[in-house]
Amino acid sequence: SMRLCSIASGSSGNCIYVGDDQTHLLVDTGISKKRIEEGLSKLEIKGDELEGILITHEHVDHIQGLGVFSRKYEIPIYATPGTIEGIRNCKSLGKLPEGLLHEIEIDHSFSLGTLNIDPFAISHDANEPSGYRIENEKKSVAVATDLGVYDDYTVEHLSDLNAVVLEANHDIHMLEVGPYPYPLKRRVMGDRGHLSNELSGKLLCDILHDDLQYVVLGHLSKENNYEELAYETVKLEISIGDNPYKGDDIPMMVAKRDQVSDIITL
């Protein structure tokens, strides 16, 4: 069986666990070493039992714990060349142990232990950002946060999943009237920004199928969204969308900024 757990998700820090009985991975380490360890302990996993860390992009809310965590556990880190360059340029991480950074390529899958990993391109204002699809012989999950737009390519990489962590970053009206300065509003709404609740629901409509057992909505904005709104908006999009499902048909949770989520077992 595979397990999925959001240790933290939001504009202030992101860290997702994905694994099966043999192989344990983290996607992003954008929170403190202490919080990562607390999340792993809920999963009954120790830091040195991890097979790898997959980094989606070099923004600080996805890598800020990487230096401290790496120096303690020396887990191999996998990311695109652009993301690795961004990590190397991030002075606040300090020096990473030699040989931990491994370059991977978009659309070239690779294996870690019992898991196969398929990195796919996402549209975000970073060097070379990627989402990750992770599968073993039985189940497949994906992490797709930080994407301003999606297209057929995105849908293809998110099809036939058993679980997905999907961005529902902002409510468009809250963003429009909210406290952000205009250039930042434009950035968030732009094609290389973040998915709104509505777009998140529309993307879900394109990837729904009977074996999608769980949806985790993640990377919510602190200023421009709240949990109930994201949850209800996405469910409504499913209900009114051109698909046979109603919002209540799909088990769905919203990942919290500062709490470890329930463990999803597939």
Salt bridges, closest charged atoms under 4 A:
ASP28 OD2 - HIS62 ND1 2.66
GLU37 OE2 - LYS33 NZ 3.24
GLU37 OE2 - LYS72 NZ 3.13
GLU38 OE2 - LYS34 NZ 3.00
ASP61 OD2 - HIS62 NE2 3.39
ASP61 OD2 - HIS219 NE2 3.28
GLU98 OE2 - LYS95 NZ 3.62
GLU105 OE1 - HIS108 NE2 3.62
ASP107 OD1 - HIS157 NE2 3.50
ASP118 OD2 - HIS157 ND1 2.98
ASP125 OD1 - HIS124 NE2 3.56
ASP125 OD2 - ARG187 NE 2.43
GLU135 OE1 - ARG133 NE 3.29
ASP146 OD2 - HIS57 NE2 3.53
ASP146 OD1 - HIS62 NE2 3.09
ASP146 OD2 - HIS124 NE2 3.29
ASP146 OD2 - HIS194 ND1 3.98
ASP146 OD2 - HIS219 NE2 3.25
GLU167 OE2 - HIS194 ND1 2.65
GLU167 OE2 - HIS219 ND1 3.79
GLU176 OE1 - HIS173 ND1 3.85
GLU227 OE1 - LYS256 NZ 3.01
GLU237 OE1 - LYS202 NZ 3.32
ASP248 OD1 - LYS235 NZ 2.85
